[in-house]
Amino acid sequence: MQPLTIRPSVPADLSAITAIYAHAVEHGTGTFELDSPDMTEMARRRDAVLAAGWPWLVAERDGQVLGYAYAAPFRPRRAYRFCLEDSIYLAEPARAQGVGRLLLAELIARCEALGARQLLAVIGDSANAGSIGVHRTLGFADAGVLKAAGWKFNRWLDVVMMQKPLGTGAADAPRDR
């Protein structure tokens, strides 16, 4: 078995990325999306993240994409340009093996190197112990819970907000983007 590789995504990864996300949409509560986007839409989303200069990574072993992670602006207004939101999705067989932690650690490092100052986790479902735990392990602090913010699978779901300062955080002015 080859070691796990974390690398920038390429267009050839889109089929696996789309399948991983479709499973999360159809079976999980980590995303509040209700309909699985097709590969064209996933390509559009990936292209938008990359065009904005932010990372979209995949975890790969033995030629198989096991998961992906990306960072995108938290909100579209220019004042938010140093504040990103992370997203991480894993293929079912890759869960509870440290893949998410490695993806998030690399994502954090790349966002920091690109000048981001805050990284937010907007975690679907307050029962999502895996995602909450991975974020907490990598230095994210609780920032709040939005109670009953989403309706999926015939039940109300909370949103857990977590935050991690990057670089010098709010201690000084960032270099402009």
N, C-alpha and C positions, 0 to 999 in steps of 0.2 A: 504494500500500500504506500502510495506517495504521500508526502507531507501536505498539509493544508496550505494553500496559497491564497493570500488576500491580494487582489489586484484590481486596477480600474476595469470597469465593465467595457465590453465591446459589443457592437451590434449583433454578433453571433450569439451572445448570451440572452437575447431578448425572448427567445422561446422558453427557456428555463425560468427566467424572471417572471414572465407572464403566467406560467403554470404554478409557480410558487405563490404568487400573489392571488391567483384565482382560488387556490386551496384556502388561503387565509380569508378571503372574502366569503366563500361558500360555507366554511366550517368553523371559523374563528370569530372572536370578538375583539381582536387587536386592531382591526380596522372597522370603521362604521360604514364603509362602502357596502352597498347592498347588491350591486350587479358587477360581475367581473369584467374589467375592461379587456378589450382584445389587444393583440400584439401591436397593432398600429397605434393605439392610444398609449400603451406602455412605452413605445418608442418615442412618442411625442413628449411624454413626461420626462423620460430620461434625457432627451435632447434639450429640453428647457433647463433642467438642472445643470447640465454640462455647459450650455450656452451662458449661463449666469456665472460660470467659473467655479462651481462647487463640485465636490466629489460624488461619484456613484460607483461603489465598489461591489465586487463579488467575492465569495469564498468558494474555492474550487479544490477538489481532490480527485485524482485519477480521471481528469477530463470532465467531471460532473460538477455543475454549479449547485452548491449546497445552500446558498443563501445570498442575500444582497443587502446593502445598506447605502443610504444616501442622505445628504443634508441639503435642505432647501430653505429659502428665506421663510421665517415664521409668518410674516405678513408682507403684503406687496408694497406698502408705503416705504419711501426712501429712508426714513428715520430708523427702520428696522434692519437696515442693510448689514449690520454686524451681529444680528441675532438669528440663529438658524434653528430649524427643527430637524431632528433626526428621524429616520424611518429604517427599521430592520425587519426583514422577513426571512424565515428559514424553511427549507424543505423539511417535511415531517421527520425523515430519518436523521437529520442533523441536529435535532433539538436535544438539549441537556447534555451536550458534548463539548461545550466551551466555544463553539463556532460563533455564536452571537456576541460573546465577550470579545473575541479577537476582532470581529468585524467592527464593533463599536469602538474599541481601542484605536484601531487604525483610522477610523472615521474622525475621531476626536483629534488625533495628531494632525491629520490633513487639514481639518477645518481651522485649527489653531495656526498652522503654518500659512494658511491663506488669509489670516487676519481677522477671523471671526472672534467675537468677544464673549458671546453667550451661546450655549447650546441647550435647547429645550427638548424634552421628551414629552410628547402628548400621547399618553398611553391609554388605549381603549381598554376598558373593563378594569375596575379596581381589584378584581380577582386574578388579574394577569401577573401572578407572582414571578414567573420567569423573567419577563421584561422589567418589572419593577426591581427585582433583585440584581439583574445585570447592570442596570443603570446606577443603582445604589453602590454596587461594588466598584464602579468606575468613577465615583465621586459626585454623582448627581444628588442633589438635595431635594426633599419634598418642597413643592411650591404651591400645592393646593389640590383640591378635588372638586370637580364639577359634577355634582350629584345628578343622576338621571338625565344626562345630557344627550344620550342616544337611545333609540328604540330599534332593537335588532333581535331576531329569533324570539319574538313575542315577549320581550322583557326589557326593562329599563337598564341601561348600563351607565356607569360613571366614567369619567375621564380623569386620569391621574396626571397631574402636571409635575414635572421634575426639571431642575435647572442645574447647569454646570457652567461656571465661569471658565473662559479660555484665556490663555496668556495672562495679561495683567487685569483681565476682567474690566471692571469699572474704575480702576485706580487712576487711569489717565486717558487722554484722548487717543482714539485709534487713528491709524493712517488711513486716509480716505480710499474708498473703492469706487 
